[in-house]
């Protein structure tokens, strides 16, 4: 069985996606690993491909854990604190948000 990959879009590049680790190579590319091995070899230390790739994996997993922590905990807390500070400043200066506190719509009583 043979497969052929054919691109269908021929226009200008519309976007480029970089992940948090800065990896811009395809899966299976050993260029960063080869450079790492070569640097160690210059200093007289022979290392295997597995030994060269291990720290790279730790960095990727550490980056994923950090970004997850920021996304799920730190950023929502910062937004909540900033929202409370804006509401407090508005109360001190007598300014009211058109939407009310915390973005909730003002409710009016119908008589």
C-alpha positions as CSV (number, residue, x, y, z in Angstrom):
1,X,0.0,0.0,0.0
2,X,1.3,3.4,-0.8
3,X,0.1,6.8,0.4
4,X,0.6,10.2,-1.1
5,X,0.2,13.4,0.8
6,X,-1.1,16.3,-1.3
7,X,-1.6,19.8,0.0
8,X,-4.7,21.6,-1.2
9,X,-4.3,25.2,0.0
10,X,-2.0,27.3,-2.1
11,X,-2.6,30.8,-0.7
12,X,-0.4,32.8,1.7
13,X,0.3,31.6,5.2
14,X,-2.6,32.6,7.4
15,X,-1.1,31.6,10.8
16,X,1.7,29.8,12.6
17,X,1.2,27.9,15.9
18,X,4.0,27.6,18.4
19,X,3.5,25.5,21.5
20,X,4.7,26.7,25.0
21,X,7.9,24.7,24.7
22,X,8.9,26.5,21.5
23,X,8.9,23.2,19.5
24,X,8.6,24.0,15.8
25,X,9.7,20.7,14.4
26,X,7.7,17.7,13.3
27,X,7.5,14.5,15.4
28,X,10.6,12.4,14.9
29,X,13.0,15.2,14.2
30,X,16.2,14.6,16.0
31,X,18.0,17.9,15.1
32,X,17.9,19.3,18.7
33,X,19.0,16.0,20.1
34,X,22.0,15.7,17.6
35,X,23.2,19.2,18.7
36,X,22.9,18.3,22.3
37,X,24.9,15.1,21.8
38,X,27.5,16.9,19.7
39,X,28.1,19.5,22.5
40,X,28.6,16.8,25.1
41,X,31.0,15.0,22.7
42,X,33.1,18.1,22.3
43,X,33.7,18.1,26.1
44,X,34.5,14.3,26.1
45,X,31.2,13.0,27.4
46,X,29.5,10.3,25.3
47,X,25.7,10.2,25.8
48,X,23.0,8.2,24.1
49,X,20.0,9.6,22.2
50,X,17.7,8.6,25.2
51,X,20.0,10.5,27.6
52,X,19.9,13.6,25.4
53,X,16.1,13.5,25.0
54,X,15.2,13.0,28.6
55,X,15.8,16.6,29.8
56,X,13.8,17.9,26.8
57,X,10.8,15.8,27.8
58,X,11.1,17.1,31.4
59,X,11.0,20.7,30.1
60,X,7.9,20.0,27.9
61,X,6.1,18.4,30.8
62,X,7.1,21.1,33.2
63,X,5.8,23.7,30.7
64,X,2.5,21.9,30.4
65,X,2.1,21.8,34.1
66,X,2.9,25.4,34.5
67,X,0.6,26.5,31.8
68,X,-2.2,24.4,33.3
69,X,-1.7,25.9,36.7
70,X,-1.8,29.4,35.3
71,X,-4.8,28.7,33.2
72,X,-6.9,27.0,35.9
73,X,-5.9,28.8,39.0
74,X,-3.8,32.0,38.8
75,X,-5.5,33.8,35.9
76,X,-9.1,33.3,37.2
77,X,-7.9,34.6,40.6
78,X,-6.3,37.6,39.1
79,X,-9.5,38.4,37.1
80,X,-11.6,38.1,40.3
81,X,-9.3,40.4,42.3
82,X,-9.2,43.0,39.5
83,X,-13.0,42.9,39.2
84,X,-13.4,43.4,42.9
85,X,-10.8,46.3,42.9
86,X,-12.7,48.0,40.0
87,X,-16.0,47.6,41.8
88,X,-14.4,49.1,45.0
89,X,-12.9,52.1,43.2
90,X,-16.3,52.6,41.6
91,X,-18.0,52.7,44.9
92,X,-15.4,55.1,46.4
93,X,-15.9,57.6,43.6
94,X,-19.6,57.0,43.2
95,X,-19.3,55.5,39.7
96,X,-21.6,52.7,38.9
97,X,-21.0,50.2,36.1
98,X,-24.0,50.2,33.7
99,X,-24.1,46.4,34.1
100,X,-23.9,46.6,37.9
101,X,-21.5,44.8,40.2
102,X,-19.6,41.8,38.7
103,X,-21.2,42.3,35.3
104,X,-24.7,41.3,36.5
105,X,-27.6,43.1,34.8
106,X,-29.4,45.5,37.0
107,X,-32.9,44.3,38.0
108,X,-35.7,46.9,38.1
109,X,-38.9,46.3,39.9
110,X,-42.1,46.6,37.8
111,X,-45.0,48.1,39.7
